[in-house]
Amino acid sequence: MSFYKANIKYYKELSDTVNKLLSEACVLKAPVPIKQIAKMCGVNVMGYEFGEEISGVLIVEENKATIGFNTENSRVRQRFTIAHELGHFMQHVKSNNKDELFVDKDFIVKFRSDKTYSAKEVTQEREANAFAAALLMPRQFILDEMKEPKYKKLHETKLIEELAKVFEVSVPAMTYRLSDLNIFRY
């Protein structure tokens, strides 16, 4: 069972939060201007050369938040990282009013490393990923885009590739999002 299916209430609240953010930013279609959304939420966004291991960080000091993203990553990875860190801010930090630091490596790497992660850490990473996916690839935006005639005769693989380009996300991110939303074309 996917994380999405196991947490329906969480996803309903997440969808409401994302829809509110998109409405406040007057975003009506893809690609979502993630840096603009972060700034609207009071979060600074800055690029850094982190090397290969770190994709992004969220630093909160004295009620000021900054997202750092790795400028060496691809544009789609940078967008997802910013959205992921914003997810940490919105879901795990904003209401705490305390200093925080999140350093994110590839999520898969965390499971392959020698370090054991707590259930809370794993949940926070999943939630940040879910937030990023929902914000960058809103369900209704996907459904609206798929109504375009240009997609009608595309094979599933090509459809996913084309949607990933429109939403400015990776093909794997779009694949996971479509799967989690249970969006299929027949």
MODELLER restraints for C-alpha pairs under 7 A, 6 or more apart:
rsr = mdl.restraints
at = mdl.atoms
rsr.add(forms.Gaussian(group=physical.xy_distance, feature=features.Distance(at['CA:4:A'], at['CA:11:A']), mean=6.81, stdev=0.5))
rsr.add(forms.Gaussian(group=physical.xy_distance, feature=features.Distance(at['CA:4:A'], at['CA:180:A']), mean=6.14, stdev=0.5))
rsr.add(forms.Gaussian(group=physical.xy_distance, feature=features.Distance(at['CA:14:A'], at['CA:131:A']), mean=6.83, stdev=0.5))
rsr.add(forms.Gaussian(group=physical.xy_distance, feature=features.Distance(at['CA:15:A'], at['CA:134:A']), mean=6.89, stdev=0.5))
rsr.add(forms.Gaussian(group=physical.xy_distance, feature=features.Distance(at['CA:18:A'], at['CA:134:A']), mean=6.82, stdev=0.5))
rsr.add(forms.Gaussian(group=physical.xy_distance, feature=features.Distance(at['CA:18:A'], at['CA:135:A']), mean=5.71, stdev=0.5))
rsr.add(forms.Gaussian(group=physical.xy_distance, feature=features.Distance(at['CA:25:A'], at['CA:37:A']), mean=6.67, stdev=0.5))
rsr.add(forms.Gaussian(group=physical.xy_distance, feature=features.Distance(at['CA:29:A'], at['CA:141:A']), mean=5.85, stdev=0.5))
rsr.add(forms.Gaussian(group=physical.xy_distance, feature=features.Distance(at['CA:30:A'], at['CA:141:A']), mean=6.73, stdev=0.5))
rsr.add(forms.Gaussian(group=physical.xy_distance, feature=features.Distance(at['CA:30:A'], at['CA:166:A']), mean=6.44, stdev=0.5))
rsr.add(forms.Gaussian(group=physical.xy_distance, feature=features.Distance(at['CA:30:A'], at['CA:167:A']), mean=5.18, stdev=0.5))
rsr.add(forms.Gaussian(group=physical.xy_distance, feature=features.Distance(at['CA:31:A'], at['CA:166:A']), mean=6.29, stdev=0.5))
rsr.add(forms.Gaussian(group=physical.xy_distance, feature=features.Distance(at['CA:31:A'], at['CA:167:A']), mean=4.54, stdev=0.5))
rsr.add(forms.Gaussian(group=physical.xy_distance, feature=features.Distance(at['CA:31:A'], at['CA:168:A']), mean=6.06, stdev=0.5))
rsr.add(forms.Gaussian(group=physical.xy_distance, feature=features.Distance(at['CA:32:A'], at['CA:136:A']), mean=5.69, stdev=0.5))
rsr.add(forms.Gaussian(group=physical.xy_distance, feature=features.Distance(at['CA:34:A'], at['CA:79:A']), mean=6.63, stdev=0.5))
rsr.add(forms.Gaussian(group=physical.xy_distance, feature=features.Distance(at['CA:34:A'], at['CA:83:A']), mean=6.48, stdev=0.5))
rsr.add(forms.Gaussian(group=physical.xy_distance, feature=features.Distance(at['CA:35:A'], at['CA:45:A']), mean=6.68, stdev=0.5))
rsr.add(forms.Gaussian(group=physical.xy_distance, feature=features.Distance(at['CA:38:A'], at['CA:86:A']), mean=6.50, stdev=0.5))
rsr.add(forms.Gaussian(group=physical.xy_distance, feature=features.Distance(at['CA:43:A'], at['CA:65:A']), mean=5.00, stdev=0.5))
rsr.add(forms.Gaussian(group=physical.xy_distance, feature=features.Distance(at['CA:43:A'], at['CA:66:A']), mean=5.44, stdev=0.5))
rsr.add(forms.Gaussian(group=physical.xy_distance, feature=features.Distance(at['CA:43:A'], at['CA:67:A']), mean=6.87, stdev=0.5))
rsr.add(forms.Gaussian(group=physical.xy_distance, feature=features.Distance(at['CA:44:A'], at['CA:65:A']), mean=6.29, stdev=0.5))
rsr.add(forms.Gaussian(group=physical.xy_distance, feature=features.Distance(at['CA:44:A'], at['CA:66:A']), mean=4.54, stdev=0.5))
rsr.add(forms.Gaussian(group=physical.xy_distance, feature=features.Distance(at['CA:44:A'], at['CA:67:A']), mean=6.07, stdev=0.5))
rsr.add(forms.Gaussian(group=physical.xy_distance, feature=features.Distance(at['CA:45:A'], at['CA:66:A']), mean=5.78, stdev=0.5))
rsr.add(forms.Gaussian(group=physical.xy_distance, feature=features.Distance(at['CA:45:A'], at['CA:67:A']), mean=4.81, stdev=0.5))
rsr.add(forms.Gaussian(group=physical.xy_distance, feature=features.Distance(at['CA:45:A'], at['CA:68:A']), mean=6.00, stdev=0.5))
rsr.add(forms.Gaussian(group=physical.xy_distance, feature=features.Distance(at['CA:46:A'], at['CA:67:A']), mean=6.25, stdev=0.5))
rsr.add(forms.Gaussian(group=physical.xy_distance, feature=features.Distance(at['CA:46:A'], at['CA:68:A']), mean=4.94, stdev=0.5))
rsr.add(forms.Gaussian(group=physical.xy_distance, feature=features.Distance(at['CA:46:A'], at['CA:69:A']), mean=6.43, stdev=0.5))
rsr.add(forms.Gaussian(group=physical.xy_distance, feature=features.Distance(at['CA:47:A'], at['CA:68:A']), mean=5.52, stdev=0.5))
rsr.add(forms.Gaussian(group=physical.xy_distance, feature=features.Distance(at['CA:47:A'], at['CA:69:A']), mean=4.95, stdev=0.5))
rsr.add(forms.Gaussian(group=physical.xy_distance, feature=features.Distance(at['CA:47:A'], at['CA:70:A']), mean=5.87, stdev=0.5))
rsr.add(forms.Gaussian(group=physical.xy_distance, feature=features.Distance(at['CA:47:A'], at['CA:71:A']), mean=5.40, stdev=0.5))
rsr.add(forms.Gaussian(group=physical.xy_distance, feature=features.Distance(at['CA:48:A'], at['CA:68:A']), mean=6.30, stdev=0.5))
rsr.add(forms.Gaussian(group=physical.xy_distance, feature=features.Distance(at['CA:48:A'], at['CA:69:A']), mean=5.97, stdev=0.5))
rsr.add(forms.Gaussian(group=physical.xy_distance, feature=features.Distance(at['CA:48:A'], at['CA:70:A']), mean=5.20, stdev=0.5))
rsr.add(forms.Gaussian(group=physical.xy_distance, feature=features.Distance(at['CA:48:A'], at['CA:71:A']), mean=5.57, stdev=0.5))
rsr.add(forms.Gaussian(group=physical.xy_distance, feature=features.Distance(at['CA:49:A'], at['CA:70:A']), mean=5.46, stdev=0.5))
rsr.add(forms.Gaussian(group=physical.xy_distance, feature=features.Distance(at['CA:49:A'], at['CA:71:A']), mean=5.58, stdev=0.5))
rsr.add(forms.Gaussian(group=physical.xy_distance, feature=features.Distance(at['CA:49:A'], at['CA:72:A']), mean=6.24, stdev=0.5))
rsr.add(forms.Gaussian(group=physical.xy_distance, feature=features.Distance(at['CA:50:A'], at['CA:70:A']), mean=5.54, stdev=0.5))
rsr.add(forms.Gaussian(group=physical.xy_distance, feature=features.Distance(at['CA:53:A'], at['CA:105:A']), mean=5.91, stdev=0.5))
rsr.add(forms.Gaussian(group=physical.xy_distance, feature=features.Distance(at['CA:54:A'], at['CA:104:A']), mean=5.98, stdev=0.5))
rsr.add(forms.Gaussian(group=physical.xy_distance, feature=features.Distance(at['CA:54:A'], at['CA:105:A']), mean=4.66, stdev=0.5))
rsr.add(forms.Gaussian(group=physical.xy_distance, feature=features.Distance(at['CA:55:A'], at['CA:69:A']), mean=6.00, stdev=0.5))
rsr.add(forms.Gaussian(group=physical.xy_distance, feature=features.Distance(at['CA:55:A'], at['CA:70:A']), mean=5.18, stdev=0.5))
rsr.add(forms.Gaussian(group=physical.xy_distance, feature=features.Distance(at['CA:55:A'], at['CA:81:A']), mean=6.56, stdev=0.5))
rsr.add(forms.Gaussian(group=physical.xy_distance, feature=features.Distance(at['CA:55:A'], at['CA:104:A']), mean=5.95, stdev=0.5))
rsr.add(forms.Gaussian(group=physical.xy_distance, feature=features.Distance(at['CA:55:A'], at['CA:105:A']), mean=5.44, stdev=0.5))
rsr.add(forms.Gaussian(group=physical.xy_distance, feature=features.Distance(at['CA:55:A'], at['CA:106:A']), mean=6.91, stdev=0.5))
rsr.add(forms.Gaussian(group=physical.xy_distance, feature=features.Distance(at['CA:56:A'], at['CA:68:A']), mean=5.38, stdev=0.5))
rsr.add(forms.Gaussian(group=physical.xy_distance, feature=features.Distance(at['CA:56:A'], at['CA:69:A']), mean=4.35, stdev=0.5))
rsr.add(forms.Gaussian(group=physical.xy_distance, feature=features.Distance(at['CA:56:A'], at['CA:70:A']), mean=5.91, stdev=0.5))
rsr.add(forms.Gaussian(group=physical.xy_distance, feature=features.Distance(at['CA:56:A'], at['CA:81:A']), mean=5.97, stdev=0.5))
rsr.add(forms.Gaussian(group=physical.xy_distance, feature=features.Distance(at['CA:56:A'], at['CA:103:A']), mean=6.19, stdev=0.5))
rsr.add(forms.Gaussian(group=physical.xy_distance, feature=features.Distance(at['CA:56:A'], at['CA:104:A']), mean=5.37, stdev=0.5))
rsr.add(forms.Gaussian(group=physical.xy_distance, feature=features.Distance(at['CA:57:A'], at['CA:67:A']), mean=5.69, stdev=0.5))
rsr.add(forms.Gaussian(group=physical.xy_distance, feature=features.Distance(at['CA:57:A'], at['CA:68:A']), mean=5.07, stdev=0.5))
rsr.add(forms.Gaussian(group=physical.xy_distance, feature=features.Distance(at['CA:57:A'], at['CA:69:A']), mean=6.61, stdev=0.5))
rsr.add(forms.Gaussian(group=physical.xy_distance, feature=features.Distance(at['CA:57:A'], at['CA:85:A']), mean=6.73, stdev=0.5))
rsr.add(forms.Gaussian(group=physical.xy_distance, feature=features.Distance(at['CA:57:A'], at['CA:102:A']), mean=5.42, stdev=0.5))
rsr.add(forms.Gaussian(group=physical.xy_distance, feature=features.Distance(at['CA:57:A'], at['CA:103:A']), mean=4.48, stdev=0.5))
rsr.add(forms.Gaussian(group=physical.xy_distance, feature=features.Distance(at['CA:57:A'], at['CA:104:A']), mean=5.97, stdev=0.5))
rsr.add(forms.Gaussian(group=physical.xy_distance, feature=features.Distance(at['CA:58:A'], at['CA:65:A']), mean=7.00, stdev=0.5))
rsr.add(forms.Gaussian(group=physical.xy_distance, feature=features.Distance(at['CA:58:A'], at['CA:66:A']), mean=5.78, stdev=0.5))
rsr.add(forms.Gaussian(group=physical.xy_distance, feature=features.Distance(at['CA:58:A'], at['CA:67:A']), mean=4.60, stdev=0.5))
rsr.add(forms.Gaussian(group=physical.xy_distance, feature=features.Distance(at['CA:58:A'], at['CA:68:A']), mean=6.41, stdev=0.5))
rsr.add(forms.Gaussian(group=physical.xy_distance, feature=features.Distance(at['CA:58:A'], at['CA:85:A']), mean=5.79, stdev=0.5))
rsr.add(forms.Gaussian(group=physical.xy_distance, feature=features.Distance(at['CA:58:A'], at['CA:101:A']), mean=5.69, stdev=0.5))
rsr.add(forms.Gaussian(group=physical.xy_distance, feature=features.Distance(at['CA:58:A'], at['CA:102:A']), mean=5.02, stdev=0.5))
rsr.add(forms.Gaussian(group=physical.xy_distance, feature=features.Distance(at['CA:58:A'], at['CA:103:A']), mean=6.64, stdev=0.5))
rsr.add(forms.Gaussian(group=physical.xy_distance, feature=features.Distance(at['CA:59:A'], at['CA:65:A']), mean=5.64, stdev=0.5))
rsr.add(forms.Gaussian(group=physical.xy_distance, feature=features.Distance(at['CA:59:A'], at['CA:66:A']), mean=5.29, stdev=0.5))
rsr.add(forms.Gaussian(group=physical.xy_distance, feature=features.Distance(at['CA:59:A'], at['CA:67:A']), mean=6.50, stdev=0.5))
rsr.add(forms.Gaussian(group=physical.xy_distance, feature=features.Distance(at['CA:59:A'], at['CA:100:A']), mean=5.95, stdev=0.5))
rsr.add(forms.Gaussian(group=physical.xy_distance, feature=features.Distance(at['CA:59:A'], at['CA:101:A']), mean=4.73, stdev=0.5))
rsr.add(forms.Gaussian(group=physical.xy_distance, feature=features.Distance(at['CA:59:A'], at['CA:102:A']), mean=6.61, stdev=0.5))
rsr.add(forms.Gaussian(group=physical.xy_distance, feature=features.Distance(at['CA:60:A'], at['CA:66:A']), mean=6.47, stdev=0.5))
rsr.add(forms.Gaussian(group=physical.xy_distance, feature=features.Distance(at['CA:60:A'], at['CA:99:A']), mean=5.02, stdev=0.5))
rsr.add(forms.Gaussian(group=physical.xy_distance, feature=features.Distance(at['CA:60:A'], at['CA:100:A']), mean=5.00, stdev=0.5))
rsr.add(forms.Gaussian(group=physical.xy_distance, feature=features.Distance(at['CA:60:A'], at['CA:101:A']), mean=6.36, stdev=0.5))
rsr.add(forms.Gaussian(group=physical.xy_distance, feature=features.Distance(at['CA:61:A'], at['CA:99:A']), mean=4.79, stdev=0.5))
rsr.add(forms.Gaussian(group=physical.xy_distance, feature=features.Distance(at['CA:61:A'], at['CA:100:A']), mean=6.93, stdev=0.5))
rsr.add(forms.Gaussian(group=physical.xy_distance, feature=features.Distance(at['CA:62:A'], at['CA:99:A']), mean=6.43, stdev=0.5))
rsr.add(forms.Gaussian(group=physical.xy_distance, feature=features.Distance(at['CA:63:A'], at['CA:97:A']), mean=6.42, stdev=0.5))
rsr.add(forms.Gaussian(group=physical.xy_distance, feature=features.Distance(at['CA:67:A'], at['CA:82:A']), mean=6.68, stdev=0.5))
rsr.add(forms.Gaussian(group=physical.xy_distance, feature=features.Distance(at['CA:67:A'], at['CA:85:A']), mean=6.45, stdev=0.5))
rsr.add(forms.Gaussian(group=physical.xy_distance, feature=features.Distance(at['CA:69:A'], at['CA:78:A']), mean=6.12, stdev=0.5))
rsr.add(forms.Gaussian(group=physical.xy_distance, feature=features.Distance(at['CA:69:A'], at['CA:81:A']), mean=6.48, stdev=0.5))
rsr.add(forms.Gaussian(group=physical.xy_distance, feature=features.Distance(at['CA:69:A'], at['CA:82:A']), mean=6.49, stdev=0.5))
rsr.add(forms.Gaussian(group=physical.xy_distance, feature=features.Distance(at['CA:70:A'], at['CA:78:A']), mean=6.66, stdev=0.5))
rsr.add(forms.Gaussian(group=physical.xy_distance, feature=features.Distance(at['CA:76:A'], at['CA:168:A']), mean=5.73, stdev=0.5))
rsr.add(forms.Gaussian(group=physical.xy_distance, feature=features.Distance(at['CA:76:A'], at['CA:169:A']), mean=4.80, stdev=0.5))
rsr.add(forms.Gaussian(group=physical.xy_distance, feature=features.Distance(at['CA:76:A'], at['CA:170:A']), mean=5.89, stdev=0.5))
rsr.add(forms.Gaussian(group=physical.xy_distance, feature=features.Distance(at['CA:80:A'], at['CA:132:A']), mean=6.16, stdev=0.5))
rsr.add(forms.Gaussian(group=physical.xy_distance, feature=features.Distance(at['CA:83:A'], at['CA:132:A']), mean=4.53, stdev=0.5))
rsr.add(forms.Gaussian(group=physical.xy_distance, feature=features.Distance(at['CA:84:A'], at['CA:128:A']), mean=4.95, stdev=0.5))
rsr.add(forms.Gaussian(group=physical.xy_distance, feature=features.Distance(at['CA:84:A'], at['CA:129:A']), mean=5.51, stdev=0.5))
rsr.add(forms.Gaussian(group=physical.xy_distance, feature=features.Distance(at['CA:84:A'], at['CA:131:A']), mean=6.64, stdev=0.5))
rsr.add(forms.Gaussian(group=physical.xy_distance, feature=features.Distance(at['CA:84:A'], at['CA:132:A']), mean=4.78, stdev=0.5))
rsr.add(forms.Gaussian(group=physical.xy_distance, feature=features.Distance(at['CA:85:A'], at['CA:128:A']), mean=6.88, stdev=0.5))
rsr.add(forms.Gaussian(group=physical.xy_distance, feature=features.Distance(at['CA:87:A'], at['CA:128:A']), mean=4.53, stdev=0.5))
rsr.add(forms.Gaussian(group=physical.xy_distance, feature=features.Distance(at['CA:87:A'], at['CA:131:A']), mean=5.26, stdev=0.5))
rsr.add(forms.Gaussian(group=physical.xy_distance, feature=features.Distance(at['CA:87:A'], at['CA:132:A']), mean=6.28, stdev=0.5))
rsr.add(forms.Gaussian(group=physical.xy_distance, feature=features.Distance(at['CA:88:A'], at['CA:128:A']), mean=5.44, stdev=0.5))
rsr.add(forms.Gaussian(group=physical.xy_distance, feature=features.Distance(at['CA:133:A'], at['CA:177:A']), mean=6.55, stdev=0.5))
rsr.add(forms.Gaussian(group=physical.xy_distance, feature=features.Distance(at['CA:136:A'], at['CA:167:A']), mean=6.89, stdev=0.5))
rsr.add(forms.Gaussian(group=physical.xy_distance, feature=features.Distance(at['CA:137:A'], at['CA:167:A']), mean=6.55, stdev=0.5))
rsr.add(forms.Gaussian(group=physical.xy_distance, feature=features.Distance(at['CA:151:A'], at['CA:159:A']), mean=6.44, stdev=0.5))
rsr.add(forms.Gaussian(group=physical.xy_distance, feature=features.Distance(at['CA:160:A'], at['CA:171:A']), mean=6.51, stdev=0.5))
rsr.add(forms.Gaussian(group=physical.xy_distance, feature=features.Distance(at['CA:160:A'], at['CA:174:A']), mean=6.47, stdev=0.5))
rsr.add(forms.Gaussian(group=physical.xy_distance, feature=features.Distance(at['CA:160:A'], at['CA:175:A']), mean=6.50, stdev=0.5))
rsr.add(forms.Gaussian(group=physical.xy_distance, feature=features.Distance(at['CA:161:A'], at['CA:171:A']), mean=5.76, stdev=0.5))
rsr.add(forms.Gaussian(group=physical.xy_distance, feature=features.Distance(at['CA:164:A'], at['CA:170:A']), mean=5.79, stdev=0.5))
rsr.add(forms.Gaussian(group=physical.xy_distance, feature=features.Distance(at['CA:164:A'], at['CA:171:A']), mean=5.49, stdev=0.5))
rsr.add(forms.Gaussian(group=physical.xy_distance, feature=features.Distance(at['CA:164:A'], at['CA:174:A']), mean=5.74, stdev=0.5))
